[in-house]
Amino acid sequence: MSMILGNVIAIYRRELQSYFASPLAYIVAGIFWLLSGFFFIWILLSPQGFIQQVAANDLQGQQLGVPVPPVDVPYEFLRAFLSVMGSLALFVLPILSMGLYAEERKRGTLELLATSPLTNWAVAVGKLLGVLTFFTTMVLPLLMYEAIAFSAASPPVQPTVPLLGHLGLILLAAGVLSLGMFISSLTDSTILAAILTFTLILFLWVMDAIAKSLSGPLGEVLGHLSLLKHYNNLVQGIFDTSSLILFASYIVLGIFLTAQSIDALRFQRS
């Protein structure tokens, strides 16, 4: 057991170092921070943003003498912002996962991994933890943005909902990266891996809309498989164990399929 854990840590360190040494990773992170900052400011300050609309509705209600239902502005702002971040992650995550195994194939080092004493599961888990850690470092500045904005809220914002919402974003990323890792293990083309991963994740993202258009057991099953539905549950502060199980299932499925893919390569080489 200690040997397997040591192998996972070794692969994790190797993968994490490769991301922090990659110019592409810094470009992706820079674009992600630029867009997230833009949407943060737009939602917060734009005349068409959510907060300005709430203020306009409240002012209109006072002028007309019509009572306006109270709105939890920090909560609604966080929900809107994290919804945008979830959609933005759909474009960023396939780029981060596309080279997890495709680059190994292109450099000819995948065969070495497949025939090494390292277990396929250890390699897959180490790679997934490495790329997930890098994405988590990309998310950390968002917490600083939100802390500054929420510091002006009265009454103070309880940390439960923001933490649960960001946990949902990390779990979403882990599920997408795990599936993207499997697709990356099937090809030596990073571009093809990114396109196929984006296509798959987009299908899982819109599956909730497809499920709503269907009736019966099929619609219910598709609804349970939707990434968007379960992500929204966590973003809204709903601690739903079925959402946690769904994301965990996608993570384990991606690792399992990746291990089987590398095992098939090892069988071919032998």
PLY file of the C-alpha trace (Angstrom):
ply
format ascii 1.0
element vertex 270
property float x
property float y
property float z
element edge 269
property int vertex1
property int vertex2
end_header
0.00 0.00 0.00
2.80 2.42 0.90
4.50 1.62 -2.42
1.34 2.46 -4.36
0.92 5.71 -2.41
4.54 6.60 -3.12
3.99 5.96 -6.83
0.90 8.19 -6.81
2.84 11.00 -5.11
5.75 10.63 -7.56
3.42 10.88 -10.58
1.55 13.74 -8.91
4.72 15.78 -8.40
5.91 15.08 -11.93
2.59 16.13 -13.43
2.25 19.24 -11.28
5.78 20.39 -12.14
5.04 19.93 -15.84
2.04 22.26 -15.58
3.92 24.98 -13.70
6.69 24.73 -16.30
4.33 24.85 -19.30
3.80 28.17 -21.13
0.43 26.90 -22.41
-0.77 26.31 -18.85
0.11 29.90 -17.91
-1.66 31.21 -21.01
-4.78 29.21 -20.12
-4.61 30.44 -16.52
-4.16 34.04 -17.66
-7.15 33.87 -19.99
-9.23 32.21 -17.27
-8.34 34.95 -14.76
-8.98 37.69 -17.32
-12.42 36.36 -18.25
-13.40 35.54 -14.67
-12.42 39.07 -13.59
-14.41 40.56 -16.46
-17.55 38.61 -15.60
-17.09 39.38 -11.89
-16.98 43.14 -12.57
-19.80 42.91 -15.11
-22.15 41.12 -12.71
-21.16 43.46 -9.87
-21.10 46.87 -11.55
-22.58 46.73 -15.05
-25.88 48.59 -15.61
-27.18 45.35 -17.08
-25.73 43.32 -14.20
-27.75 41.53 -11.55
-27.13 43.95 -8.67
-28.06 47.01 -10.72
-31.28 45.30 -11.82
-32.16 44.52 -8.20
-31.54 48.15 -7.22
-33.64 49.39 -10.15
-36.53 47.09 -9.24
-36.37 48.21 -5.60
-36.38 51.90 -6.61
-39.28 51.33 -8.99
-41.24 49.58 -6.25
-40.67 52.49 -3.86
-41.81 55.01 -6.46
-44.97 53.04 -7.24
-45.62 52.18 -3.60
-45.55 48.47 -4.42
-43.80 46.17 -1.92
-40.83 44.38 -3.46
-39.89 40.91 -2.14
-36.53 40.99 -0.37
-33.59 39.59 -2.33
-30.47 38.04 -0.82
-28.08 39.97 -3.05
-24.79 38.27 -1.99
-26.32 34.83 -2.47
-27.79 35.67 -5.88
-24.54 37.33 -6.94
-22.51 34.27 -5.94
-24.94 31.94 -7.73
-24.77 34.01 -10.93
-20.97 34.27 -10.81
-20.38 30.56 -10.16
-22.84 29.65 -12.91
-20.71 31.67 -15.32
-17.55 30.05 -13.94
-19.04 26.60 -14.52
-19.70 27.45 -18.16
-16.21 28.95 -18.54
-14.67 25.80 -17.04
-16.19 23.76 -19.88
-13.78 25.48 -22.28
-10.74 25.54 -19.98
-10.79 21.98 -18.61
-10.54 20.12 -21.96
-7.40 22.17 -22.72
-5.85 21.20 -19.37
-6.68 17.50 -19.78
-5.84 17.10 -23.47
-2.14 16.41 -22.92
-2.35 14.13 -19.88
-1.73 11.02 -21.98
-1.69 12.31 -25.56
1.67 13.99 -24.96
3.01 10.73 -23.52
1.92 8.95 -26.70
3.51 11.59 -28.91
6.84 11.48 -27.05
6.82 7.68 -26.91
6.91 7.62 -23.10
3.44 6.11 -22.72
4.85 2.69 -23.60
7.35 3.08 -20.77
4.54 3.86 -18.35
2.47 0.96 -19.64
5.29 -1.53 -19.16
6.65 -0.09 -15.88
6.01 -1.62 -12.45
3.68 1.32 -11.69
0.04 0.32 -11.59
-2.23 1.96 -14.13
-4.47 3.21 -11.33
-1.56 4.89 -9.57
-0.52 6.69 -12.75
-4.09 7.80 -13.51
-4.77 9.03 -9.96
-1.43 10.87 -9.81
-2.04 12.60 -13.14
-5.59 13.57 -12.16
-4.48 14.99 -8.81
-1.75 16.99 -10.54
-4.02 18.70 -13.07
-6.78 19.18 -10.47
-4.31 20.90 -8.14
-3.29 23.25 -10.94
-6.93 24.11 -11.65
-7.52 24.69 -7.94
-4.70 27.26 -7.91
-6.54 28.97 -10.77
-9.72 29.14 -8.67
-8.07 30.52 -5.51
-7.93 34.18 -6.74
-11.71 34.05 -7.23
-12.08 33.57 -3.47
-10.12 36.78 -2.93
-12.43 38.68 -5.32
-15.49 37.39 -3.52
-14.10 38.05 -0.03
-13.53 41.72 -0.95
-17.05 42.05 -2.38
-18.74 40.22 0.50
-16.89 42.29 3.12
-19.36 45.09 2.38
-22.42 42.87 2.83
-24.74 43.49 5.77
-25.52 41.13 7.45
-22.24 39.27 6.91
-22.27 36.37 4.45
-22.13 32.96 6.06
-19.21 30.93 4.63
-21.24 27.74 4.15
-22.83 28.64 0.82
-19.64 30.01 -0.84
-17.61 27.01 0.31
-20.25 24.58 -0.95
-20.45 26.41 -4.27
-16.69 26.29 -4.79
-16.65 22.64 -3.74
-19.13 22.08 -6.57
-16.78 23.84 -9.00
-13.83 21.67 -7.91
-15.91 18.47 -8.11
-17.14 19.50 -11.55
-13.54 20.04 -12.62
-12.45 16.68 -11.20
-15.19 14.85 -13.10
-14.48 16.63 -16.38
-10.71 16.19 -16.05
-11.10 12.50 -15.24
-13.18 11.88 -18.36
-10.84 14.08 -20.40
-7.89 12.03 -19.15
-9.52 8.88 -20.52
-10.09 10.48 -23.92
-6.48 11.73 -23.92
-5.29 8.14 -23.38
-6.95 7.09 -26.66
-5.08 9.39 -29.04
-1.72 11.07 -29.60
-3.40 14.26 -30.86
-3.91 16.83 -28.13
-6.24 18.88 -30.36
-8.45 15.87 -31.06
-8.48 14.98 -27.36
-9.60 18.52 -26.46
-12.36 18.53 -29.10
-13.70 15.11 -28.09
-13.60 16.03 -24.40
-15.44 19.29 -25.02
-18.08 17.47 -27.10
-18.64 14.86 -24.39
-18.81 17.39 -21.57
-21.12 19.67 -23.55
-23.48 16.72 -24.02
-23.40 15.94 -20.29
-23.92 19.65 -19.56
-27.08 20.03 -21.68
-28.45 16.63 -20.72
-30.74 18.29 -18.17
-32.49 20.23 -20.95
-32.80 17.02 -22.97
-34.23 15.20 -19.94
-36.86 17.88 -19.40
-38.09 17.39 -22.96
-38.56 13.67 -22.35
-41.05 11.92 -20.12
-40.93 8.67 -18.25
-37.98 6.74 -16.82
-35.63 7.78 -19.64
-36.05 11.46 -18.81
-35.44 10.79 -15.10
-32.27 8.80 -15.82
-30.86 11.47 -18.12
-31.71 14.13 -15.54
-29.74 12.28 -12.86
-26.70 12.11 -15.20
-26.68 15.85 -15.94
-23.60 17.77 -14.79
-25.49 21.07 -14.90
-28.30 19.93 -12.62
-26.02 18.63 -9.87
-23.60 21.54 -10.18
-26.47 24.00 -9.75
-27.59 22.14 -6.64
-24.24 22.77 -4.95
-23.99 26.34 -6.23
-27.39 27.10 -4.71
-26.17 25.84 -1.34
-28.10 22.56 -1.47
-26.06 19.81 0.16
-27.36 16.92 -1.91
-25.62 13.58 -1.41
-26.84 12.41 -4.82
-24.86 15.26 -6.42
-21.72 14.26 -4.55
-22.22 10.64 -5.57
-22.74 11.65 -9.21
-19.49 13.63 -9.37
-17.61 10.87 -7.53
-18.98 8.36 -10.04
-17.70 10.38 -13.00
-14.28 10.71 -11.32
-14.00 6.97 -10.64
-15.35 6.12 -14.10
-12.71 8.26 -15.81
-9.90 6.74 -13.74
-11.20 3.21 -14.36
-11.52 3.68 -18.12
-8.07 5.28 -18.28
-6.52 2.36 -16.40
-8.23 -0.09 -18.74
-7.03 1.87 -21.76
-3.40 1.75 -20.60
-3.79 -1.90 -19.63
-4.94 -2.65 -23.18
-1.82 -0.89 -24.48
0.32 -2.94 -22.12
-1.32 -6.13 -23.43
-0.62 -5.09 -27.01
3.03 -4.39 -26.25
3.45 -7.76 -24.51
0 1
1 2
2 3
3 4
4 5
5 6
6 7
7 8
8 9
9 10
10 11
11 12
12 13
13 14
14 15
15 16
16 17
17 18
18 19
19 20
20 21
21 22
22 23
23 24
24 25
25 26
26 27
27 28
28 29
29 30
30 31
31 32
32 33
33 34
34 35
35 36
36 37
37 38
38 39
39 40
40 41
41 42
42 43
43 44
44 45
45 46
46 47
47 48
48 49
49 50
50 51
51 52
52 53
53 54
54 55
55 56
56 57
57 58
58 59
59 60
60 61
61 62
62 63
63 64
64 65
65 66
66 67
67 68
68 69
69 70
70 71
71 72
72 73
73 74
74 75
75 76
76 77
77 78
78 79
79 80
80 81
81 82
82 83
83 84
84 85
85 86
86 87
87 88
88 89
89 90
90 91
91 92
92 93
93 94
94 95
95 96
96 97
97 98
98 99
99 100
100 101
101 102
102 103
103 104
104 105
105 106
106 107
107 108
108 109
109 110
110 111
111 112
112 113
113 114
114 115
115 116
116 117
117 118
118 119
119 120
120 121
121 122
122 123
123 124
124 125
125 126
126 127
127 128
128 129
129 130
130 131
131 132
132 133
133 134
134 135
135 136
136 137
137 138
138 139
139 140
140 141
141 142
142 143
143 144
144 145
145 146
146 147
147 148
148 149
149 150
150 151
151 152
152 153
153 154
154 155
155 156
156 157
157 158
158 159
159 160
160 161
161 162
162 163
163 164
164 165
165 166
166 167
167 168
168 169
169 170
170 171
171 172
172 173
173 174
174 175
175 176
176 177
177 178
178 179
179 180
180 181
181 182
182 183
183 184
184 185
185 186
186 187
187 188
188 189
189 190
190 191
191 192
192 193
193 194
194 195
195 196
196 197
197 198
198 199
199 200
200 201
201 202
202 203
203 204
204 205
205 206
206 207
207 208
208 209
209 210
210 211
211 212
212 213
213 214
214 215
215 216
216 217
217 218
218 219
219 220
220 221
221 222
222 223
223 224
224 225
225 226
226 227
227 228
228 229
229 230
230 231
231 232
232 233
233 234
234 235
235 236
236 237
237 238
238 239
239 240
240 241
241 242
242 243
243 244
244 245
245 246
246 247
247 248
248 249
249 250
250 251
251 252
252 253
253 254
254 255
255 256
256 257
257 258
258 259
259 260
260 261
261 262
262 263
263 264
264 265
265 266
266 267
267 268
268 269
